[in-house]
Amino acid sequence: MPLRAQFLSISQFSLPQSSHFNSYFFPNSSFNASYNHPKKTLSVTGWRKCKRNSFVTSNASSSSTNGVPENAHIKKRKIMEHVFLLKAKGNISEAEEKDMLDYLYTSQYHMSGILAISLGRIEGPNEENFTHGVYMRFQRKEDITKFYNSAFYSRVLEEHVNPISYGSVCIDFESEVEDDIIPIFRRGEDFNYGVECIILISALEMAPREAIEDALDSLQHLISEYKSFIVQATIGTNLNSKCSEYSHAAVIRFPSREDFVFFKESKDYKDMWSLKFQPVTKKSLLVHYSVDPVGTELM
């Protein structure tokens, strides 16, 4: 399928000059080295050495040297993340699905404030029966408020989403990424394809706040340990008062399905989840979808 348009105005978004500037505007000038995936029998350390130097940013704490995190001096910028999961009816046609995804994707060209977007059909079953996922990044909290009140977006939902779906959930959370064009706008080679993983968590009401924070810190630390397999990750507390079903969310972009599976099936992730999250979690949801081109036309 043809590549979709990748244009986005940044005239209202003040960013510093950087060495990545040319790579952003001239995508043929790649800043990533190619690599071949090693066999899965390699250890995490061994495999990491074979991986490319991915452009990784997250709000996780990186490994430290003499007690000082290695990313302690990296300037960060706060951003707002929006996650929208929906349940499509079982009888929708391929044309109806494409139409819905096209309109949702091209919303970014009709409304200001959307810095990045990805969406796709959720792969594999999940307990909530969600079928499609949409992720958007905004510059400020006010931009999300304007987004929800947008007449254009309301029309997209009424005409192209609601008629072919029967349920949805929205999560909004604040996080931070490295203060540079590529990580903020999620542009460049690493973001063109891959797997978007969304983790939603509903913390127990009686769970100690310290235990919840410790669980989130453990996930952040694990992300930093597996940074060779991750393009970008953000974690935060749900700020959407209209959706109290989930209290926390994480969005993790993997370069490939192989990287996603390796992370999700790793002993480190399973141990972290059973030791840190299960004692404080009422319910959780992990879904993923492939990031592929959707369309080329401005809807």
N, C-alpha and C positions, 0 to 999 in steps of 0.2 A: 504494500500500500504506500502511496506517495507520502513524503515527509510533510508534516504540517508546518504552517508558518511559525516562526520563532521570534517575531518582532515584539518589542515591548519598550515603551517610552520610559526613559530614566531621567528626564529633564527635571523632574521635581524631587529627585532622590539624590541628595548630596553624598558623594562617595569620594574617598581619597584616591589619588593617583597611585598606581601600583605596578609591579612587574607583570601582573596578570592582565593588565588592561588590553594589550595587543592580542592576547590569546582569546579574549572575550569578543572583540570586534572582528578578529581575523581567525575564524575557527580552523583554518587550514594550518595555522601555526600552532601545532599541538605541543602541550607541555607535559604529556604523559608518555612514559616509555611502555612499549608493548611487552606482553609476557605470555608465557604458556602455563596453563594450569598444571600443577604437579599432581601426582597420584594422591588419593585421599588417605593413604596409609601414612603419609608424613605427619609428624607432630605439628602442633600449632606453630611452634617456633620455626620449624623447618619450612613449613608452607609459607609463613609470613615472609621469610627471606626470599622466596621465589615470586612473591607478588610484586606488582608494580607499586610505585610511589603514588597512591591515590591522593587526590586533593580532599582531605578529610577535615570536617569541622563538626563540632558538637558542643553541647554544654556540659559534657562530661569532664571529669578531672583526669588529666593525663598522668602517666607515670612520672615519678619525681626523681630528682637528683639532689642528694643532700637535703631532702625534705622540701624542696621547691619544685612544684609542678613544672613540667617542661613547656607548658603552654601558658604559664602564669603571666607572661609579658605580651601575649597576643591580644590585640585590641578586639573587643567584641561589640556587637550591635544587637540590641533587643529587637525581636520581631514577634509577630502574632501568627499562630498556626491555626488553620481551620480544617477540620476533618468532617466529611459528610458521607455516611454510609447509608445505602438504600436497599430496599428489597423489591426487585422487579417481579412483576407477575410472570407466571410460568409460560404464558402463551404469547409473549411479545415476539415480534418478528425481528430478523436481523436488521431490517431497514429502520424499524422503530428504535432499536437499541443504538444504532449508529447516529440517528437523528438526535437522540437524547444526549449522547456523549459529545457530539459536535457542538450542540448549543451550550452545554455546560462548559466545555473547553474554551470556546470563543467568547465566553462572558468576560474574560480578561481584557478583551479589546474594546468592550463597551463601557467598562467601569474603571475608574482610577483606583489605585491602591493595591491591586493584586500584583504581587511581585513574582510569583511563581505558581504553577499549577501542574498537577498530574492526575490522571484518572484511568480507570480501567475496570474490566470484569474481574471480580474476586475469584481466585483459583482455589479449588478444593472446598469441601463442606465446612460449615461453622455452625455453632449451636444457635445463633440468632438468625440464621438463614439470610444473611446479607449477600447480595449478589454483585453490587458495584460499589466502588470506593472513589471518592473525590477528595483531593488534598489541595488546599490553597494557602499561600503565604501572603500576609499583609504587613504593611509597614508599621501601623499603629492600631491601637484599640479602636480609635474613632473610625478607622477605615472599615473595620468589621461591622460597626454599627451602621454606617452608610450602606454597606453591602447588603445587610439584612433588610434595609428599608428601600432598596433600589427597586424602582418600578420595572426595570428591564429584567432583573433576576427573578422577581416575583412572577413575571410573565413566562419566563423560561420554566419555572417550576409548575405553574398552572397548565401550560400548554404542552410541555414536552416531558415532564418527569412524573407528576402526580397521576396522569391518566394511565400510565403503565407500571405504577408501583403501588405498594400497599403499606409501606412503613419505612421509617428512616430515623437516624440519630445524628445529631450535630455536636461536635466538641470543639471548643476554642481554648487555646492555652498560649501563654507567653513563654518564650524561650530566647535563646541568643545564639548567634553564629559569628564566625570571624567577619570582621568589618572590611569586606572586600567585595568586589562586584560579583565574581563567580560564585562564592558560597551564598551570598545574599539572594541573588536572582536565580540560583540553581541553573546556570547556563554553562555550556561547554560540553566537551566530549563525554565526561563521566555521567552527565545527567540526561543524555539523549535516550539512553536505554537502561534497563536494569529491572530491579524488583523493589516496589514500595511496600514496606511492611508497617502495619499500623497495630499498635498494642493499646487496648483500652482496659482500664482497671477500675473496679468499684471497691474502694477500701471499706472495711468494716467500720461501722459507726463507733464501736467501742475500742477499736485499735488505737494504741498510744501513738501520738503524733510522731514521737521519736522513732518508733518502729517503722512507720510508713516512710519517713524521710530516710531511714537507714536502707530500706528496700530500694528506694529510688536511687540513692547514692551507689548501691551495689550494681544496679543496672548501668548507671553512668560509668562506673569503673570498668565493668565488663566491656562496654562499648569501646573505651579507650584501649583496653587490652587487645581487642579484635579490630583495631582501626584499619589494619591492612585489608580487611574484608568489607569495610563500610565506606561509603562515599560521604554521607552526612547523617547526623542523628540529632533530634531535638526531643526534649522531655519537659512536661509541665503539668500544672494543676488546671483542671477544667474551670474556666471562667464563665461558661454559658449557663446562666441561671435558669434558663428554660429547659435545660437537659441535666437533670441531677442523677441520671442513671449510672453515669461513670464519673469518677472523681479525678482521674489522671489519665494522661495519654502520652504515647511516644510514637514518633514517626522516624523510621530508619530506612535509608535508601542503600540498597546493595547493588554492586556492579552487575551481578548475575544471579540466576537462580541457584547455581552451585554454591556461591558465597552465602546466600540466604539459608540454604539447607544446612550448610556446615555450621553456621552460627546457631541456628535454632535447635539442631540435633546435638550440639556439643555438650559434653558432660558439665562444662563450666556453666552454661546457661541453665541446664536442668537442675543442677545443684543450687544455683542462685535462686531459681524460682521456688523450689521446694523449701529451702531454708529461710528465705527472706520474704517472699510474696505470699505464699499460701497461708501463713499464720495471720496475715493482716488483710487478706482479700476476700470479699464476699463473692465476687465473680469477675471474670476477665475474658477478654476476647483478643485473639491474634488472627489477623487476616492479611493477605498480601495479593498484589496484582502486578502483572507485568506492565512496564512502561513502554508503550509503543505508540507510533504515530496514529492520530485519530482521523484527521482530515485536513484539507487545504483551503476550504472555502470559509469566508467570513460570514457567519450566520446572522 
